[in-house]
Amino acid sequence: MKRNLKILLAAMIILMVLLSACGGDKKGGGSAKDGFVIGYDIYFVGNTWSVQLWKEFESAVAKNPKVKEVIYVDSGGDVQRQIANLEDLITSKVDAIITTPNSPTALIPVLTKAQKAGIKVILLAATIDGDCYDALVTVNDYDFGKVGAEWLVEQLGGKGNVIVLDGIAGISVSDDRSRAAMDVFKQNPDIKVIAQEFGSWDYATAKIIVADMLAANTRIDGVQSQGGAMTMGAIEAFQAAGRPLVPMTSEDNNGFLKLWKQLQPQGFTSIACAKPTWLTEIALEHAIKLLEGQPVYKDFNLPVPVITDADLDKFVRPDLSDSMWANTKLTDAQLKAIFTN
């Protein structure tokens, strides 16, 4: 009898250890009853898209009664700071972390640690080279680059000299878009990529780069650009050099859309791909569903929204700031509060 009791007690201890291991060492946080605690990593505020992404999340939180608290951290585009911030969120025992990785590899150990602590990990708008996350919410950046490059090839009739403006080296968003564009161009051997540089999604940087490219090349037939600000810089570089404008890919930044509308009568044409800032709302929804035990797609890829000459008028907002992004769920009042002309 005593022996059976000892066996039963030992089995109960083993079961408790196993349950503890499966659930991680997380304590605290919220519950479905009193609301959840979400850790949100403001990965970067160096451009207006990333600011609008963050503000779109705040708007989604305000409408979601299942969120008890949000702990915000600001990573400032710095990988080591982002790792430290995620460590802090783990220590704070949040229920879920929503982060936009500034590196596809460096965050893997800390994200793995978060999962082992029982924290749900949601990647927003950028990927990692690993499987240590519970959900990814994004527009597939390979598709983003592919859509723009295919449009450019079509505009050029399959031949011509192209310059390429990429984003920031080492960030999956830029790398994937660039890889897709180059794959498209390789499939069209009469398209020649004569120059390629990182423009950091920045107007001033791109303007200088394109000015140098124009000085070095007497013929440029098209511009493959990952971002609206870079395309605006490219346009102004062409104008300053007295060179005719050529087809250019871009993004749904309102400043670019205004410029495009202004230049349409002169024959300028473009395509504006979008990575909607309301992806944060979907990321929050995924976090809540995961915490409630509901199924979600591990990789949620929104099809690439595009703006063309045919529907430009539906999206351009002459009454709003150049800095806002057209594919948004924020109200005009919210956008005006965030951005000023």
C-alpha positions as CSV (number, residue, x, y, z in Angstrom):
1,M,0.0,0.0,0.0
2,K,2.8,2.4,1.0
3,R,4.7,1.4,-2.2
4,N,1.7,2.2,-4.3
5,L,1.3,5.5,-2.6
6,K,4.9,6.4,-3.3
7,I,4.5,5.5,-7.0
8,L,1.3,7.6,-7.2
9,L,3.0,10.6,-5.6
10,A,6.1,10.2,-7.9
11,A,3.8,10.1,-11.0
12,M,2.0,13.2,-9.8
13,I,5.3,15.1,-9.4
14,I,6.4,14.0,-12.9
15,L,3.1,15.1,-14.4
16,M,3.4,18.5,-12.7
17,V,6.9,19.0,-14.0
18,L,5.8,18.1,-17.6
19,L,2.9,20.5,-17.4
20,S,5.2,23.2,-16.2
21,A,7.6,22.6,-19.0
22,C,4.9,22.6,-21.7
23,G,3.5,25.9,-20.4
24,G,6.9,27.6,-20.0
25,D,7.8,29.6,-16.9
26,K,5.5,32.5,-17.6
27,K,3.6,33.9,-14.7
28,G,1.5,37.1,-14.5
29,G,0.1,38.8,-17.6
30,G,-3.6,38.8,-18.3
31,S,-6.3,36.3,-19.0
32,A,-9.3,36.0,-21.3
33,K,-11.4,37.2,-18.3
34,D,-9.6,40.4,-17.3
35,G,-7.9,41.2,-20.6
36,F,-4.4,40.5,-22.0
37,V,-1.1,42.3,-21.7
38,I,0.5,43.0,-25.1
39,G,4.1,44.0,-25.6
40,Y,4.5,46.2,-28.7
41,D,7.9,46.9,-30.2
42,I,8.0,50.3,-32.0
43,Y,10.8,49.0,-34.2
44,F,11.6,52.3,-35.9
45,V,10.3,55.9,-36.2
46,G,12.8,57.0,-38.9
47,N,10.1,57.3,-41.6
48,T,6.5,58.2,-41.8
49,W,5.3,54.7,-42.7
50,S,6.7,53.2,-39.5
51,V,5.1,56.0,-37.5
52,Q,1.7,55.4,-39.1
53,L,2.1,51.7,-38.5
54,W,2.6,52.4,-34.7
55,K,-0.3,54.8,-34.6
56,E,-2.6,52.4,-36.5
57,F,-1.8,49.9,-33.7
58,E,-2.8,52.4,-31.0
59,S,-6.1,52.9,-32.8
60,A,-6.7,49.2,-33.0
61,V,-6.0,48.8,-29.3
62,A,-8.4,51.6,-28.4
63,K,-11.2,49.6,-30.1
64,N,-10.3,46.2,-28.6
65,P,-11.8,45.6,-25.1
66,K,-9.8,42.4,-24.8
67,V,-6.5,44.3,-24.3
68,K,-5.9,45.1,-20.7
69,E,-2.6,46.9,-21.1
70,V,0.1,47.5,-23.8
71,I,3.7,47.8,-22.8
72,Y,5.5,49.8,-25.5
73,V,9.2,49.7,-26.2
74,D,11.1,51.8,-28.7
75,S,13.9,50.0,-30.6
76,G,15.0,52.9,-32.8
77,G,16.0,50.7,-35.7
78,D,18.8,49.3,-33.7
79,V,19.2,45.5,-33.5
80,Q,20.9,45.3,-30.1
81,R,18.5,47.7,-28.6
82,Q,15.6,45.6,-30.0
83,I,17.0,42.5,-28.4
84,A,17.3,44.3,-25.1
85,N,13.7,45.6,-25.4
86,L,12.4,42.1,-26.1
87,E,14.3,40.8,-23.1
88,D,12.5,43.4,-21.0
89,L,9.1,42.4,-22.3
90,I,9.9,38.8,-21.4
91,T,10.8,39.9,-17.9
92,S,7.6,41.9,-17.7
93,K,5.7,38.6,-18.4
94,V,3.5,40.0,-21.2
95,D,1.1,37.6,-22.8
96,A,2.1,38.4,-26.4
97,I,4.9,40.3,-28.2
98,I,4.3,42.0,-31.5
99,T,7.6,43.0,-33.2
100,T,9.0,44.0,-36.6
101,P,12.4,42.3,-36.7
102,N,15.3,44.7,-37.6
103,S,17.4,41.6,-38.4
104,P,16.3,38.2,-39.9
105,T,18.8,36.3,-37.7
106,A,19.9,38.3,-34.6
107,L,16.5,38.1,-32.9
108,I,16.1,34.3,-33.1
109,P,17.6,33.5,-29.6
110,V,15.4,36.1,-27.8
111,L,12.2,35.1,-29.7
112,T,12.9,31.5,-28.9
113,K,13.3,32.5,-25.2
114,A,9.9,34.3,-25.4
115,Q,8.2,31.3,-26.7
116,K,9.7,29.1,-24.1
117,A,8.4,31.5,-21.5
118,G,4.9,30.9,-22.9
119,I,4.6,34.2,-24.7
120,K,3.0,34.3,-28.1
121,V,5.3,35.9,-30.7
122,I,3.7,37.8,-33.6
123,L,6.0,39.1,-36.4
124,L,4.7,42.2,-38.1
125,A,5.6,43.3,-41.6
126,A,9.1,41.5,-41.6
127,T,10.3,38.0,-41.4
128,I,13.1,36.0,-39.7
129,D,15.2,33.1,-40.9
130,G,13.6,30.7,-38.5
131,D,10.5,29.2,-37.1
132,C,10.4,30.7,-33.6
133,Y,7.2,32.7,-33.9
134,D,3.5,31.9,-33.6
135,A,2.2,34.2,-36.4
136,L,3.5,36.4,-39.2
137,V,1.3,39.2,-40.5
138,T,2.6,40.9,-43.6
139,V,2.5,41.6,-47.3
140,N,4.9,39.2,-48.9
141,D,7.8,41.4,-49.8
142,Y,9.0,39.1,-52.6
143,D,5.6,39.6,-54.2
144,F,5.8,43.3,-53.6
145,G,9.1,43.5,-55.6
146,K,7.8,41.1,-58.2
147,V,4.6,43.1,-59.0
148,G,6.5,46.3,-59.4
149,A,9.3,44.8,-61.6
150,E,6.8,43.0,-63.8
151,W,4.9,46.2,-64.4
152,L,8.2,48.0,-65.3
153,V,9.2,45.3,-67.7
154,E,5.8,45.6,-69.4
155,Q,6.1,49.4,-69.6
156,L,9.5,49.1,-71.3
157,G,8.3,46.4,-73.7
158,G,10.8,43.9,-72.3
159,K,14.0,45.9,-73.0
160,G,15.9,48.8,-71.7
161,N,18.4,50.1,-69.1
162,V,17.1,50.1,-65.5
163,I,18.4,51.5,-62.3
164,V,17.5,50.0,-59.0
165,L,16.9,51.7,-55.6
166,D,16.8,49.2,-52.7
167,G,16.0,49.9,-49.1
168,I,18.4,49.0,-46.3
169,A,20.9,46.2,-46.4
170,G,20.2,43.2,-44.2
171,I,16.5,43.9,-43.6
172,S,14.3,41.2,-45.0
173,V,11.8,43.7,-46.5
174,S,14.5,45.2,-48.7
175,D,16.3,42.0,-49.4
176,D,13.1,40.1,-50.5
177,R,11.9,43.0,-52.7
178,S,15.3,43.3,-54.3
179,R,15.6,39.6,-54.9
180,A,12.2,39.4,-56.6
181,A,13.0,42.3,-58.9
182,M,16.3,40.9,-59.9
183,D,14.6,37.5,-60.6
184,V,12.1,39.2,-62.9
185,F,14.8,41.1,-64.7
186,K,16.9,37.9,-65.2
187,Q,13.9,36.4,-66.9
188,N,14.0,39.3,-69.4
189,P,17.5,39.3,-70.8
190,D,17.0,42.5,-72.7
191,I,16.5,44.4,-69.5
192,K,19.9,45.6,-68.3
193,V,20.4,46.6,-64.6
194,I,23.0,49.3,-65.1
195,A,23.2,50.5,-61.5
196,Q,21.9,49.4,-58.1
197,E,22.2,51.2,-54.7
198,F,20.7,51.3,-51.2
199,G,18.6,54.4,-50.8
200,S,17.5,53.7,-47.3
201,W,13.9,54.5,-48.3
202,D,15.0,58.2,-48.0
203,Y,14.2,61.1,-50.3
204,A,17.5,63.0,-49.9
205,T,19.7,59.9,-50.2
206,A,17.9,58.7,-53.3
207,K,18.1,62.1,-55.0
208,I,21.9,62.1,-54.6
209,I,22.3,58.5,-55.7
210,V,20.1,59.0,-58.8
211,A,21.9,62.2,-59.7
212,D,25.2,60.3,-59.7
213,M,23.6,57.5,-61.8
214,L,22.3,60.0,-64.3
215,A,25.8,61.6,-64.6
216,A,27.3,58.2,-65.2
217,N,24.7,56.9,-67.7
218,T,23.5,58.6,-70.8
219,R,20.5,56.3,-71.1
220,I,18.2,55.2,-68.3
221,D,14.8,53.8,-69.4
222,G,13.2,52.9,-66.1
223,V,13.6,53.1,-62.3
224,Q,12.9,50.2,-60.0
225,S,12.3,51.8,-56.6
226,Q,11.1,50.2,-53.4
227,G,9.7,53.3,-51.8
228,G,7.7,56.4,-52.4
229,A,10.2,58.9,-50.9
230,M,13.0,57.4,-53.0
231,T,10.9,57.7,-56.2
232,M,10.3,61.4,-55.4
233,G,14.0,61.9,-55.0
234,A,14.5,60.1,-58.4
235,I,12.0,62.3,-60.1
236,E,13.6,65.5,-58.9
237,A,17.1,64.2,-59.9
238,F,15.8,63.6,-63.4
239,Q,14.2,67.0,-63.5
240,A,17.4,68.7,-62.2
241,A,19.4,67.0,-64.9
242,G,17.0,68.0,-67.6
243,R,16.3,64.4,-68.4
244,P,12.9,63.2,-69.6
245,L,11.0,61.2,-66.9
246,V,10.8,57.5,-67.3
247,P,8.4,54.8,-65.8
248,M,9.2,54.4,-62.1
249,T,7.8,52.0,-59.5
250,S,6.8,53.3,-56.1
251,E,4.7,53.1,-53.0
252,D,1.4,54.6,-51.8
253,N,2.9,57.6,-50.0
254,N,0.6,60.6,-50.3
255,G,3.4,63.0,-51.2
256,F,4.4,60.7,-54.1
257,L,0.8,60.3,-55.2
258,K,0.3,64.1,-55.3
259,L,3.5,64.4,-57.4
260,W,2.3,61.6,-59.7
261,K,-1.0,63.3,-60.2
262,Q,0.7,66.6,-61.0
263,L,3.0,64.9,-63.6
264,Q,0.3,62.7,-65.2
265,P,-0.5,65.3,-67.9
266,Q,3.2,65.2,-68.9
267,G,2.9,61.5,-69.5
268,F,4.6,60.3,-66.3
269,T,3.4,56.8,-65.3
270,S,4.0,54.7,-62.2
271,I,2.6,51.9,-60.1
272,A,2.3,52.3,-56.3
273,C,2.5,49.0,-54.4
274,A,1.3,49.1,-50.8
275,K,2.1,47.5,-47.5
276,P,-0.9,48.8,-45.5
277,T,-0.2,50.2,-42.1
278,W,-3.4,48.5,-40.8
279,L,-1.5,45.3,-40.8
280,T,-1.1,46.1,-37.1
281,E,-4.8,45.6,-36.6
282,I,-4.6,42.1,-38.0
283,A,-1.5,41.4,-35.9
284,L,-3.4,42.4,-32.8
285,E,-6.3,40.2,-33.8
286,H,-3.9,37.3,-34.3
287,A,-2.4,37.8,-30.9
288,I,-5.8,37.8,-29.2
289,K,-6.9,34.7,-31.1
290,L,-3.7,32.8,-30.2
291,L,-4.1,33.7,-26.5
292,E,-7.7,32.5,-26.6
293,G,-6.6,29.2,-28.2
294,Q,-8.2,29.9,-31.6
295,P,-6.6,28.8,-34.8
296,V,-4.8,31.4,-37.0
297,Y,-2.7,31.2,-40.2
298,K,0.9,31.0,-39.0
299,D,1.9,33.0,-42.2
300,F,-0.7,35.5,-43.1
301,N,0.3,37.2,-46.4
302,L,-2.0,39.9,-47.6
303,P,-2.1,40.2,-51.5
304,V,-0.1,43.2,-52.7
305,P,-2.5,46.2,-53.1
306,V,-1.6,48.4,-56.0
307,I,-2.5,51.9,-57.3
308,T,-2.3,52.5,-61.1
309,D,-3.0,55.5,-63.4
310,A,-6.5,54.2,-63.7
311,D,-7.4,54.5,-60.0
312,L,-4.9,57.2,-58.7
313,D,-7.8,59.6,-58.1
314,K,-9.4,57.2,-55.6
315,F,-6.3,57.3,-53.3
316,V,-4.5,60.6,-53.7
317,R,-5.4,63.1,-50.9
318,P,-4.5,66.7,-51.8
319,D,-6.1,67.8,-48.5
320,L,-3.8,65.7,-46.3
321,S,-0.1,65.6,-45.5
322,D,2.5,64.4,-47.9
323,S,3.7,62.1,-45.1
324,M,0.6,60.0,-44.7
325,W,0.1,56.6,-46.5
326,A,-3.0,56.0,-48.6
327,N,-3.8,52.5,-47.5
328,T,-4.9,53.2,-44.0
329,K,-7.9,52.8,-41.7
330,L,-7.1,55.9,-39.6
331,T,-9.6,58.8,-39.8
332,D,-8.8,62.1,-41.4
333,A,-8.7,63.6,-38.0
334,Q,-6.3,61.0,-36.7
335,L,-4.0,61.5,-39.7
336,K,-4.0,65.3,-39.3
337,A,-3.1,64.8,-35.6
338,I,-0.1,62.6,-36.6
339,F,1.1,64.5,-39.7
340,T,1.3,68.2,-40.6
341,N,2.3,69.5,-44.0
